[in-house]
Amino acid sequence: MPDLDTREWLLTNGLGSFASGTVSDVRTRTYHGWLFAATNPPSGRTLLFSHLEASLEILGSVVALGTNVWGNGEIEPTGYEQLRRFDINPVPKWTWGQNNWQLTRQLVMPYGLVGTGGWGLGIGDEGTKGQGGKETRGDKQWPNAQFCHQILIQYRYEGSETAILRLRLLIAERDFHHQQTASQELEFSQLPGQQQVCLQAINSGRFGIPWHLRWTQGNYQPDAVWYWDYRLSEETKRGLGDKEDLHSPGYLIVTLQPGDTVTLEARVGFPDSVPGVLTLKTFVEAVEAEQERLSQIFGWREGAEGQGSREAVEQGRSYNNFFPSAPLPLCTSASYAQFPIWQQLLKASDQFIVYRASIAGPTVIAGYHWFNDWGRDTLIALPGLALVPQRFDLAKAVLRTFGHYCRHGLIANAFPDLNGEPIYNSIDAALWWIETLGLYLEATQDWDFLAEQFPVVQQIYKAFVGGTHFNIQVDATDGLVSWDARGVALTWMDVVIGAHPVTPRYGKPVEINALWYSALCWLSQWAERLSQMEYGSPVRLTKQAQRYANQAQHVKTSLQKFWNPQLGYLYDTIEPDDRRNFQIRPNAVLALSLHHCGFSEQQGCQILDLATTSLLTPYGLRSLDPGDREYKGKYEGNQQQRDRAYHQGTVWTWLIGPYIRAWQRFYPQQALPFDWQPLLDHFLFDACLGSISEIFDGDSPHTPRGAIAQAWSVAEVIRHIK
């Protein structure tokens, strides 16, 4: 699509609801729209409000401001030609204009967890007053949380003549993974009122989610029509459904004098349940409330650069213009924290922190648009999302929740959307839970929390030693962890096509056993600490500490089975029949990066040397050496083609964190052979503006792919950029 800027923007509300689109305002994905409401937070995400199709009439001349691509490839209208500027801070803002007029549009999605305080505001364990005035504690969960799903839109007109703004509503009711198709069974009821309209889908006699749109001025005209055959070009590239029909119940006509502003709100629920009156100040107050919430979490000073202000919102002044390619400040990696980019990274990190209703507490969305919360991703991302920004209450709440759902020594890798048991399809989530618990304790010295969680630690230990699901068990001969279950993939390289894992990794994966070694070291330290705290029987705990230490030493010795002296690298797995996997993968780097490392300095340096030449890119580490016959340099095509490339050379940004930690351990006096500039340029100017993609092509130019905003990608940059 020539001349269309398809870089993306994202707004979230802390419940899993989101809004997203492109700079040029064209919808290119199934996941583009202004209100995807998470009806069962953070799941049940449903598109209700797609967008407003705008046109402006001045002196009898009508300018269409929308941009659509239709099924035949035609672009009509071409409102992007009138787009003069796009800004992302403090909120997404478009400016259309000609010589004698200018129209701006801004969007904000208010935080949706109402009246609870707590982790959403970054409140610590000391206790404080929440939004609802009720005293809360930072590690508490809230079973009676109230949810609000809404989006606010504001238009501002500047010009020399009176203008007429027409806004046609485009709406839907469908799961966020699927497109809507017009049919006789799908209808939309509407009930116009004074400066509002209530809307609800009726599909085969079943009533959908009620929601409403209200506005500060204008006259609404019911005019129900369907718009057929929108083309979603990104879905075409992905080999997925790429056509969409949207319903329009009517349109709003607003007469604007120069300097006039009109504010609209789309909100789930019936209008009579909404407190307060929508005014011109509502939008500004919503932006300020979000700024205040982030300021409380991260300790930003009032008026800090890059955070916006009332004047900026009201007058259209912005801090960072992303429409032209403005250069980043020239600075070293150590000094980036002095610039607004640090605040933008923290702001991006907060988009992944959401409330899950089924557990009545916080969790982490793995990525937008399509991922839910996953245990492994959450635990890997938690140090960057919570420990570095000192959101210790959040880290504690997440660790407690996952500890609570430990079953048979396994930590949940996915929570169910409805009532039911979580999914336990991971060998490493339990080990990452121990590793992240250790990092939390090192940062906070919260030894009472260790005492609380130590039974969970022991449950994991006993399950791994005695055996648990998927034939996970410690090999009594060498002390290493092994597993063998066909048709599943239990490590982070977890793609399964049909019943066949692409990278099965049965047996003894190297990073799993590195995590096991680090876990045993933690257990030894913790048992000794608890014995000094008079927790339980000091004598018994001292003996346990010694036993864990002896096992750790045994495992450390056995880790040498992974050493490949000919290659100067680690075998990726030792298979059940004792064969070694020679492939050069980043799991060896993961094994070097943990808090406790079982490999020598010489081995670490050799591993990093080969990883640097074979795997390191400007955006992270490749998942496979390009010289391998199974290497796939591009992540593209249909679902199966992409799945086959997912861990076969694709670059993963989150792996840059383990690489840096390993480098700092084994080459502490040498400069890091990694330039932050390309990755930070990507964060600021590419793909999803103000976030970091899930993956990149293994081959240059390393095109960003996958989810446009990924939690552990952002988290690992935060963990090391400061």
VOLO-643623 format. One line per 10 residues: their letters; for each residue x, y, z of C-alpha. Coordinates in pm, whole numbers, plus 32768, in hexadecimal, padded with zeros to 4 digits. Layout:
residues N
a	X Y Z ~ ... $
END
This chain:
residues 722
mpdldtrewl	8000 8000 8000 ~ 80CD 8128 7F83 ~ 80D3 8269 804C ~ 801E 81CF 8175 ~ 80D3 81DF 82C0 ~ 806D 8096 8361 ~ 8138 80BA 849E ~ 8056 8071 85C4 ~ 7FE7 8106 870F ~ 7F5A 805B 8842 $
ltnglgsfas	7E88 80C4 896E ~ 7E30 7FDC 8A90 ~ 7D63 7FF6 8BCF ~ 7DFA 7EFF 8CC8 ~ 7CE4 7E02 8C92 ~ 7D47 7D70 8B42 ~ 7C72 7E66 8A7D ~ 7D29 7F24 8970 ~ 7D12 8010 8849 ~ 7E00 8004 8723 $
gtvsdvrtrt	7E2E 807D 85C0 ~ 7F27 811A 84D1 ~ 7FC2 826F 849E ~ 7F0E 829E 8352 ~ 7DC9 822E 83F8 ~ 7D98 8105 8310 ~ 7D33 7FBD 83B5 ~ 7E24 7EAC 834C ~ 7DE0 7DA4 8459 ~ 7CC0 7CE9 84F5 $
yhgwlfaatn	7D43 7D84 8638 ~ 7D12 7EEE 85CE ~ 7BF5 7FAC 866E ~ 7BAA 80AA 8779 ~ 7B08 7FD0 8882 ~ 7B5C 7E62 88B2 ~ 7AB7 7E22 8A02 ~ 7B3E 7D09 8ADF ~ 79F1 7C92 8B68 ~ 7A98 7B8E 8C48 $
ppsgrtllfs	7BDC 7C46 8C9B ~ 7CCF 7C1C 8BFB ~ 7C16 7B32 8B10 ~ 7AD1 7B36 8A50 ~ 7B5B 7C50 8979 ~ 7A46 7CC2 8891 ~ 7A49 7DD1 8786 ~ 7925 7EBB 87C4 ~ 7991 8008 8733 ~ 7A68 8001 85FA $
hleasleilg	7A8E 8175 85AF ~ 79EB 82B6 853F ~ 79F7 8306 83CD ~ 7A27 8480 83C3 ~ 79F1 8588 82BB ~ 7A06 8703 82D3 ~ 7932 87F5 820B ~ 79AA 895C 81E1 ~ 78F7 8A52 80FA ~ 7845 8937 804A $
svvalgtnvw	7982 8871 8007 ~ 7996 871B 80AF ~ 7AE3 867D 810C ~ 7ADB 850C 816D ~ 7BDB 84C7 8281 ~ 7BBD 834E 8298 ~ 7C98 8250 81E7 ~ 7C1B 80F6 8187 ~ 7CA0 7FDE 80B1 ~ 7B90 7F0D 800E $
gngeieptgy	7B88 7DA5 7F99 ~ 7BE3 7E04 7E35 ~ 7D1A 7EBC 7EB0 ~ 7C88 8016 7E7A ~ 7CDE 8122 7F7B ~ 7BAD 8200 7FB7 ~ 7B8E 82FB 8049 ~ 7CF2 837A 8057 ~ 7CEA 8447 8193 ~ 7E57 83F2 81D5 $
eqlrrfdinp	7EAD 84F2 80C8 ~ 7E2C 8603 81B1 ~ 7EEE 857D 82DE ~ 7FF4 8679 8342 ~ 8075 85EF 8489 ~ 805C 84CD 8579 ~ 80CB 84D5 86E4 ~ 80D2 83BD 87E2 ~ 8108 847D 8927 ~ 805E 84B4 8A0D $
vpkwtwgqnn	7F4B 8404 8945 ~ 7F23 83AC 87D1 ~ 7ECC 84E5 870D ~ 7E8B 851A 859C ~ 7E91 866D 84F0 ~ 7DE8 8695 839F ~ 7DEC 87DF 82EB ~ 7DFD 88C0 81BD ~ 7E5A 8A2C 819B ~ 7D21 8AB4 8241 $
wqltrqlvmp	7CC7 89A8 8343 ~ 7D4F 88A8 8435 ~ 7CA2 878B 84EB ~ 7D42 86C0 8600 ~ 7CC9 857C 869A ~ 7D4A 84E4 87DC ~ 7CFA 8399 8886 ~ 7D25 832E 89F0 ~ 7CC3 81E8 8A9B ~ 7C92 8223 8C12 $
yglvgtggwg	7D12 8125 8D0B ~ 7BFE 8029 8D3E ~ 7C2D 7F9A 8E9C ~ 7B50 8080 8F69 ~ 7B45 80B8 90DF ~ 7C55 7FC7 9151 ~ 7DA2 8077 916D ~ 7EB2 7F74 9198 ~ 7F9F 7EF8 908E ~ 7EFC 7FC5 8F7C $
lgigdegtkg	7F7F 80FD 9028 ~ 80C5 8065 9099 ~ 806D 8078 920A ~ 8167 7FD4 92F1 ~ 8139 7EE3 9410 ~ 8120 7FF6 950D ~ 7FB3 8029 94B4 ~ 7F0E 8167 9439 ~ 7DC5 81F1 93C4 ~ 7D4E 8167 9277 $
qggketrgdk	7C7B 8218 9172 ~ 7B3C 81B9 9225 ~ 7BB7 823A 9375 ~ 7BD2 80E1 940A ~ 7D1A 8083 94A8 ~ 7DD2 7F77 93E5 ~ 7F1D 7EC6 93EE ~ 7FFF 7EA9 92C2 ~ 800F 7D2E 92CA ~ 7E99 7D04 92F2 $
qwpnaqfchq	7DAF 7C7E 91E6 ~ 7C55 7D0B 91A3 ~ 7B3A 7C15 915E ~ 7A3A 7D32 914E ~ 7AEE 7E08 904E ~ 7A14 7EE2 8F6D ~ 7A63 7EEF 8DFB ~ 7A3D 800B 8D01 ~ 7A7B 7FDF 8B8D ~ 7A76 8128 8ACF $
iliqyryegs	7B22 81FF 89CC ~ 7B17 837A 89B8 ~ 7B39 8435 886E ~ 7B6D 85A8 8843 ~ 7B64 867B 8705 ~ 7BDB 87E2 86F8 ~ 7BA2 88C9 85CF ~ 7C6F 89F8 856A ~ 7C21 8AC5 8435 ~ 7B9A 8C05 83A5 $
etailrlrll	7A38 8B89 835D ~ 7925 8AC3 8402 ~ 7948 894D 83BF ~ 7860 8822 83CE ~ 78F9 86E3 8456 ~ 784B 859E 83FA ~ 78A2 846A 84C4 ~ 7816 831C 8451 ~ 781E 8204 8553 ~ 78B4 80B7 84E4 $
iaerdfhhqq	786E 7FA2 85DD ~ 787F 7E2A 860E ~ 7852 7D12 8706 ~ 794F 7BFF 86D0 ~ 7A70 7B4C 8777 ~ 7BB4 7C07 8745 ~ 7C50 7AE5 8684 ~ 7B42 7ADA 8578 ~ 7AA8 7BBE 8476 ~ 793D 7C27 846A $
tasqelefsq	7863 7BC4 8343 ~ 7712 7C62 82FB ~ 75F2 7B6C 8311 ~ 747C 7B62 8343 ~ 74B5 7ACD 849E ~ 7587 7BF5 8512 ~ 74D0 7D34 856B ~ 7520 7E64 863E ~ 741E 7F14 8712 ~ 7447 8083 8764 $
lpgqqqvclq	7395 8169 8855 ~ 73E6 82D8 8814 ~ 73C8 83C8 8935 ~ 7437 8524 8991 ~ 75A0 853D 8911 ~ 75C7 83C5 8924 ~ 756C 8280 887B ~ 755C 8129 891E ~ 75C5 8003 8843 ~ 75AA 7E8A 885C $
ainsgrfgip	75DA 7D6C 8769 ~ 74D4 7C5C 8739 ~ 7565 7B23 869A ~ 7476 7A05 8651 ~ 7393 7A86 8765 ~ 74AB 7AA5 8867 ~ 74ED 7BFA 88F9 ~ 7653 7C74 88F8 ~ 7714 7D68 89D1 ~ 765D 7EB1 8A0F $
whlrwtqgny	772A 7FEA 89E0 ~ 76EF 8154 898E ~ 7784 8283 88E5 ~ 774E 83DF 896C ~ 77CC 8534 88FD ~ 77E2 869D 8973 ~ 773A 8739 8842 ~ 76A0 86D4 86F9 ~ 7568 863A 8663 ~ 7551 84C3 862D $
qpdavwywdy	74A2 8432 84FE ~ 7446 82BF 8500 ~ 74A1 822E 83AE ~ 74E5 80B9 83C6 ~ 75BC 8034 82AA ~ 76CA 7F2D 8278 ~ 7824 7F72 81EB ~ 78A2 7E38 8142 ~ 79F3 7DAE 80E5 ~ 7AFC 7E6F 81A3 $
rlseetkrgl	7C4F 7DD7 814E ~ 7D40 7D90 826F ~ 7E91 7D83 81C4 ~ 7F60 7D03 82E9 ~ 7E7A 7BD7 8309 ~ 7EA8 7B94 8195 ~ 801F 7B7F 81CF ~ 7FE8 7A8F 82F2 ~ 7F0C 79A7 8225 ~ 7DDD 79E8 8301 $
gdkedlhspg	7C7E 7A6D 82C8 ~ 7CA3 7BCB 823B ~ 7B43 7C52 81F3 ~ 7A61 7D0E 82E3 ~ 7901 7D9C 82D7 ~ 78A8 7EB4 83C8 ~ 7754 7F38 8429 ~ 76FE 80A8 8441 ~ 75C9 80FE 8512 ~ 75D9 826E 84BA $
ylivtlqpgd	76AA 83AA 84BB ~ 76E4 84E2 8589 ~ 76E0 8643 84F7 ~ 77A3 874C 85B9 ~ 77B3 88BA 8559 ~ 7904 8947 85BF ~ 7976 8AAD 85E0 ~ 7AEC 8AF4 85D5 ~ 7B83 8A7B 871D ~ 7A62 8991 876E $
tvtlearvgf	7A96 883C 880B ~ 79AF 8710 8815 ~ 79E8 85E9 8900 ~ 7952 848D 88DB ~ 7954 835E 89BF ~ 7912 81F2 8965 ~ 78D7 811E 8A9A ~ 785E 7FC2 8AEF ~ 7714 7FB9 8BAA ~ 75D1 807D 8BA3 $
pdsvpgvltl	75ED 81F9 8BB7 ~ 7514 8217 8CEE ~ 7620 8159 8DB2 ~ 7732 8255 8D5F ~ 7781 835C 8E67 ~ 77CD 84C0 8E07 ~ 778A 8597 8CD8 ~ 7862 8594 8BA1 ~ 78FD 86EE 8B75 ~ 7A13 878D 8AAC $
ktfveaveae	7AF9 875D 8BD9 ~ 7AB8 85E7 8BF3 ~ 7BC3 8590 8AF4 ~ 7CCC 866D 8B94 ~ 7C7A 85E4 8CEB ~ 7C9A 847F 8C6C ~ 7DF4 84C7 8BE0 ~ 7E5C 856E 8D23 ~ 7DD5 844B 8DF1 ~ 7EA6 8356 8D28 $
qerlsqifgw	7FD7 8433 8D4D ~ 7F9F 8441 8EC3 ~ 7F75 82C7 8ED8 ~ 80BC 828C 8E20 ~ 8165 8399 8EEE ~ 8101 82E9 9031 ~ 8181 819D 8FAF ~ 82CE 8213 8F27 ~ 8311 8349 8FF7 ~ 8319 843C 8ED5 $
regaegqgsr	832E 85A5 8F3A ~ 820C 8685 8ED9 ~ 8239 871F 8D83 ~ 8356 8635 8D24 ~ 83B7 864E 8BB9 ~ 82F4 8566 8AD7 ~ 81CC 8540 8BC0 ~ 80DE 863E 8B30 ~ 8011 8747 8BDC ~ 7EB8 87E3 8BD9 $
eaveqgrsyn	7F34 88EE 8AE9 ~ 7FC8 87E8 8A02 ~ 7E82 8727 89F1 ~ 7DA3 8857 89CB ~ 7E76 8910 88CD ~ 7EFA 87E6 8809 ~ 8064 8821 886F ~ 812C 86DE 888C ~ 827F 866F 8904 ~ 82E8 8567 8808 $
nffpsaplpl	8285 8573 869B ~ 829B 841B 8601 ~ 821D 8473 84A5 ~ 836E 84ED 8424 ~ 849D 8419 8479 ~ 8537 84EA 8588 ~ 868B 846B 8600 ~ 86C8 83E7 875B ~ 87AF 84AB 883E ~ 8915 843A 8816 $
ctsasyaqfp	8978 83A0 8960 ~ 8A10 826D 89F7 ~ 8938 8151 8A78 ~ 897F 81BC 8BDD ~ 88EA 8314 8BA3 ~ 87A2 82B6 8AFC ~ 86F5 82C3 8C4E ~ 872B 843C 8C4C ~ 8642 8464 8B23 ~ 84C9 843C 8AFF $
iwqqllkasd	8506 82EC 8A58 ~ 852E 8252 8BB4 ~ 83D6 82CE 8C16 ~ 834B 824E 8ACE ~ 83DC 80F5 8B13 ~ 833D 80F0 8C6A ~ 81F3 8164 8BD7 ~ 820A 804B 8AD7 ~ 824F 7F4F 8BEB ~ 8111 7FB0 8CA2 $
qfivyrasia	803A 7F51 8B77 ~ 807F 7DE1 8BBE ~ 8015 7DEA 8D2C ~ 7EA9 7D80 8D3F ~ 7DA9 7D07 8E39 ~ 7D2A 7BA2 8E0C ~ 7BCC 7B6F 8E91 ~ 7BEB 79F4 8EB0 ~ 7D06 7A17 8FAD ~ 7C9A 7B6B 9037 $
gptviagyhw	7DF7 7BF6 9010 ~ 7F04 7C7A 8F27 ~ 7FA5 7BC1 8E08 ~ 806B 7C18 8CCE ~ 7FEA 7C14 8B69 ~ 80FE 7B6F 8A9B ~ 80C4 7C4D 896F ~ 7FCE 7D17 88A1 ~ 7EFD 7CEA 87E5 ~ 7EAF 7B79 8803 $
fndwgrdtli	7F5E 7ADE 892F ~ 7ED1 7A97 8A86 ~ 7F9B 7A7A 8BC8 ~ 8098 795D 8BD1 ~ 8154 78E6 8D04 ~ 82AA 78C4 8C64 ~ 8299 7A17 8BB6 ~ 8219 7ABF 8CF1 ~ 832E 7A39 8DCD ~ 8441 7A8A 8CD3 $
alpglalvpq	83B9 7BE9 8CA3 ~ 8375 7C33 8E12 ~ 84D3 7CB2 8E6F ~ 84C3 7DBB 8D5D ~ 8355 7E0F 8D8C ~ 8352 7E17 8F07 ~ 84A5 7DF7 8FB2 ~ 8568 7EFC 8EEF ~ 8450 8002 8F11 ~ 8432 7F99 9081 $
rfdlakavlr	82CA 7F27 905D ~ 830E 7E2A 916C ~ 81A2 7E0B 91D2 ~ 814F 7DA2 9070 ~ 826A 7CA3 9062 ~ 81FE 7C14 91B1 ~ 8091 7BF7 9149 ~ 80E8 7B47 9003 ~ 81DA 7A57 90AD ~ 80D9 7A09 91B9 $
tfghycrhgl	7FCB 79C6 90B6 ~ 80A0 78DC 8FE8 ~ 8119 7831 9124 ~ 7FB0 77FC 918D ~ 7F69 774A 9044 ~ 808F 765B 9061 ~ 8012 74F8 901E ~ 80E3 73BB 9021 ~ 8219 7494 9034 ~ 81C2 7552 8EF4 $
ianafpdlng	816E 76C3 8ED5 ~ 8048 771E 8DF7 ~ 80AA 778C 8C9B ~ 7F4D 780A 8C46 ~ 7E18 785D 8D10 ~ 7CC0 77FA 8C90 ~ 7BD7 790C 8C17 ~ 7AB0 786A 8CCA ~ 7A98 779C 8E05 ~ 7B87 7678 8DFB $
epiynsidaa	7CEA 760F 8E38 ~ 7E12 76C5 8D9E ~ 7EE4 7620 8C8F ~ 802D 7585 8CFD ~ 80E5 754D 8BB3 ~ 823D 75CE 8C17 ~ 836F 752F 8CB2 ~ 841E 7678 8CEF ~ 830E 775A 8D82 ~ 8347 76C1 8EDC $
lwwietlgly	84BE 76F7 8EC0 ~ 8491 785B 8E43 ~ 83AB 7895 8F6D ~ 84C4 7830 905A ~ 85C1 7904 8F9C ~ 84E0 7A37 8F9E ~ 8486 7A01 910B ~ 85FA 7A05 9153 ~ 8629 7B4D 909C ~ 8501 7BE3 9156 $
leatqdwdfl	8591 7B79 92A6 ~ 86E9 7C01 924E ~ 864B 7D4F 91F5 ~ 8561 7D6A 9320 ~ 85F2 7C90 9436 ~ 8488 7C2B 9473 ~ 84D8 7AF0 9537 ~ 837A 7AD4 95C6 ~ 8302 7A9F 9463 ~ 8409 7990 9439 $
aeqfpvvqqi	837F 78E1 956D ~ 8222 78F9 94DB ~ 8287 786C 9389 ~ 8388 776B 93F8 ~ 8285 764F 93FB ~ 824B 7695 9289 ~ 83C3 768B 924C ~ 83D7 753B 92F9 ~ 82AB 74B9 9236 ~ 835E 7509 90EE $
ykafvggthf	849F 7469 9168 ~ 83F3 7329 91D8 ~ 832D 730C 9095 ~ 8460 7330 8FBA ~ 8527 7238 9089 ~ 840C 713D 90B1 ~ 8372 716B 8F59 ~ 8240 7222 8ED9 ~ 8173 724F 8D9D ~ 820F 722A 8C43 $
niqvdatdgl	830F 713A 8CD7 ~ 83C9 725F 8D6F ~ 84C4 71D1 8E65 ~ 8624 71F8 8EE2 ~ 870C 70EA 8E5A ~ 8797 7040 8F91 ~ 88E4 6FF7 8EE6 ~ 8949 715B 8E8E ~ 884B 7236 8F46 ~ 87D6 72DB 8E02 $
vswdargval	8668 7320 8DB0 ~ 85D6 7259 8C91 ~ 8480 723F 8BED ~ 83E0 716D 8ADE ~ 827C 71A2 8A62 ~ 822B 718F 88F2 ~ 814B 7289 8845 ~ 8193 73A8 8933 ~ 82A1 74B1 8950 ~ 82EF 7519 8AB4 $
twmdvvigah	840F 7611 8A8A ~ 83F6 7775 8A09 ~ 842D 76EB 88A9 ~ 82C7 7670 88BD ~ 8231 7662 875F ~ 816B 7528 870B ~ 80DE 74EC 85AE ~ 7FD2 73E4 85C7 ~ 8066 72EE 86BE ~ 81CE 7334 865B $
pvtprygkpv	82A6 7431 8715 ~ 8386 74F4 8627 ~ 84A3 74F5 8724 ~ 8441 73DA 8813 ~ 8575 73E7 88F7 ~ 851B 72A5 89B1 ~ 8612 7230 8AB4 ~ 86F0 7328 8B69 ~ 86E4 748A 8AD9 ~ 8811 755C 8B37 $
einalwysal	875C 7691 8BBF ~ 866C 75B8 8C8A ~ 878F 751A 8D3E ~ 883B 7668 8D6B ~ 86F9 76E1 8E0E ~ 86F2 75A4 8EE4 ~ 8856 75E7 8F59 ~ 8800 774F 8FB1 ~ 86C5 76D9 9066 ~ 878E 75E8 913F $
cwlsqwaerl	887D 7700 9199 ~ 8757 77DD 91FB ~ 86C0 76C4 92CC ~ 8803 7692 9389 ~ 881E 7806 93D6 ~ 86B1 7820 9439 ~ 86B2 76F2 951E ~ 87E1 7782 95D0 ~ 8738 78D7 95EA ~ 85F8 7840 9677 $
sqmeygspvr	86BC 7775 9776 ~ 8749 78BD 97F9 ~ 85E9 7950 9808 ~ 8577 7830 98E5 ~ 847E 77CE 97D7 ~ 8420 7665 981C ~ 8537 7586 989E ~ 868B 7631 987D ~ 8740 74E3 9889 ~ 866A 744E 9777 $
ltkqaqryan	868D 7584 969E ~ 8807 7585 96C7 ~ 8812 741C 9654 ~ 8732 7472 952D ~ 8814 7593 94CF ~ 893C 74A8 94C6 ~ 887D 73A7 93F9 ~ 8816 74AF 92FA ~ 897D 752C 92E8 ~ 89FE 73CB 92AB $
qaqhvktslq	88FC 7396 9198 ~ 8959 74E1 90FB ~ 8AC5 7477 90F2 ~ 8A62 732B 9055 ~ 8997 73DF 8F4A ~ 8AB1 74D5 8F0A ~ 8B9A 73B3 8EC4 ~ 8A98 730F 8DE2 ~ 8A61 7451 8D1F ~ 8BB0 7407 8C7D $
kfwnpqlgyl	8AF9 72FE 8BB2 ~ 8A74 7421 8AE6 ~ 8BCE 74A2 8A8E ~ 8C33 746D 8924 ~ 8DAD 74A3 891F ~ 8DC6 748C 87A3 ~ 8CCE 75A6 8774 ~ 8D19 7669 88B3 ~ 8BA5 7678 88F9 ~ 8A96 75BF 89B7 $
ydtiepddrr	89C4 74A7 892A ~ 885F 7521 8919 ~ 87CC 73DD 89A2 ~ 8836 7286 8A12 ~ 8727 71AB 897D ~ 8684 7083 8A31 ~ 8768 6F8D 8979 ~ 8894 7060 89E6 ~ 88D3 70F8 8890 ~ 8945 7264 888E $
nfqirpnavl	88A6 737D 87C7 ~ 89BC 7448 8724 ~ 88EA 7570 86B1 ~ 8960 76CD 870F ~ 8839 7765 87C5 ~ 881A 787E 88C6 ~ 87C3 778A 89DD ~ 8936 7772 8A28 ~ 8938 78E9 8A68 ~ 8808 78C3 8B48 $
alslhhcgfs	88CE 77C2 8C10 ~ 89DF 78C6 8C4F ~ 88F4 79DD 8CB6 ~ 884A 7959 8DF0 ~ 8897 79D2 8F4E ~ 895F 7895 8F92 ~ 8A33 781A 8E70 ~ 8ACB 76C0 8E5D ~ 8BC7 76FA 8D46 ~ 8D31 776C 8D52 $
eqqgcqildl	8DB8 78BA 8CE0 ~ 8E69 781D 8BB9 ~ 8D2F 7769 8B49 ~ 8C5B 78A1 8B75 ~ 8D45 7972 8A9F ~ 8D4D 786E 8989 ~ 8BD3 784E 898A ~ 8BA5 79C7 8976 ~ 8CA6 79E7 8860 ~ 8BE9 78F0 8786 $
attslltpyg	8A95 797E 87E3 ~ 8B0F 7ADA 8787 ~ 8B7C 7A72 862C ~ 8A5A 7982 85E5 ~ 8928 79FF 869F ~ 894B 7B6F 86FF ~ 888C 7C6F 862C ~ 8831 7DDE 866B ~ 86E0 7D6D 86F5 ~ 8732 7C3F 87CB $
lrsldpgdre	87AD 7ADB 879C ~ 8751 79EF 8685 ~ 86B0 78AC 86F5 ~ 8795 77E0 8611 ~ 88E5 780C 8565 ~ 88BA 787F 83F9 ~ 89AD 776F 8390 ~ 88C2 765E 8408 ~ 8808 75A0 82F7 ~ 86C0 75D6 83B5 $
ykgkyegnqq	86EF 774F 83C6 ~ 85D1 7825 8343 ~ 862E 7991 8316 ~ 84D2 7A25 82E6 ~ 839F 7A03 83BE ~ 828A 7A21 82BD ~ 817C 7961 8202 ~ 8052 78A3 8286 ~ 802C 7825 83EA ~ 80E8 76E1 83B2 $
qrdrayhqgt	8205 778A 82F8 ~ 822A 788A 840C ~ 821B 7782 851B ~ 8334 76C3 8473 ~ 840C 77FD 8477 ~ 83B0 786F 85D8 ~ 84DD 77CF 8685 ~ 85B1 777B 8557 ~ 8673 78BE 8531 ~ 8575 79C8 8588 $
vwtwligpyi	8606 7ADC 8664 ~ 8575 7AFF 87C3 ~ 85AD 7C4E 886B ~ 8582 7BCA 89CD ~ 86BE 7AFB 89A2 ~ 8793 7C35 899C ~ 8764 7C45 8B15 ~ 8800 7AF0 8B5D ~ 8915 7B42 8A65 ~ 896A 7C85 8B1D $
rawqrfypqq	8963 7BDD 8C71 ~ 8A47 7ACA 8BF6 ~ 8B31 7BC7 8B55 ~ 8B48 7C93 8C93 ~ 8B9B 7B55 8D55 ~ 8CAD 7ACF 8C70 ~ 8D2E 7C0E 8BCA ~ 8D00 7D10 8CE0 ~ 8E19 7DEF 8C64 ~ 8DBF 7DEA 8AF3 $
alpfdwqpll	8CC5 7EC4 8A3E ~ 8B7E 7E1E 89E7 ~ 8B83 7DCB 8870 ~ 8A21 7E47 8845 ~ 89A7 7F9A 87CA ~ 885E 8002 886B ~ 880E 80FF 875D ~ 8757 801B 8660 ~ 867D 7F7E 876C ~ 8628 80CD 8807 $
dhflfdaclg	85E0 815E 86AF ~ 84F1 803B 8683 ~ 844E 808C 87D2 ~ 841F 81FA 8777 ~ 83DF 81F8 8601 ~ 8387 809F 857D ~ 8273 7F95 8588 ~ 81AB 7FEC 86C4 ~ 8217 814A 8727 ~ 8284 8145 8890 $
siseifdgds	82A7 7FCD 88B6 ~ 8383 7EAC 8842 ~ 8324 7D90 875B ~ 8323 7C23 87BE ~ 8413 7BAA 86AF ~ 84DA 7C12 857B ~ 854D 7B5F 8443 ~ 8698 7AAB 846E ~ 870E 7B36 8321 ~ 8763 7CA5 82F0 $
phtprgaiaq	86BC 7D9F 82F1 ~ 8618 7CE5 8416 ~ 84B1 7D4C 83CE ~ 83DD 7D57 850D ~ 82DE 7C3F 8521 ~ 81E8 7B99 860C ~ 8138 7C58 871F ~ 816F 7DCF 8700 ~ 81A8 7DF9 8878 ~ 8246 7CE3 8949 $
awsvaevirh	826C 7CE8 8AC2 ~ 83BA 7C39 8AE5 ~ 844E 7D01 89C4 ~ 8402 7E47 8A79 ~ 845E 7DB4 8BCC ~ 85BB 7D43 8B6A ~ 860D 7E96 8AD1 ~ 859A 7F40 8C12 ~ 866D 7E4D 8CDA ~ 87AE 7EBD 8C31 $
ik	8786 800B 8B82 ~ 8792 80CF 8CC8 $
END
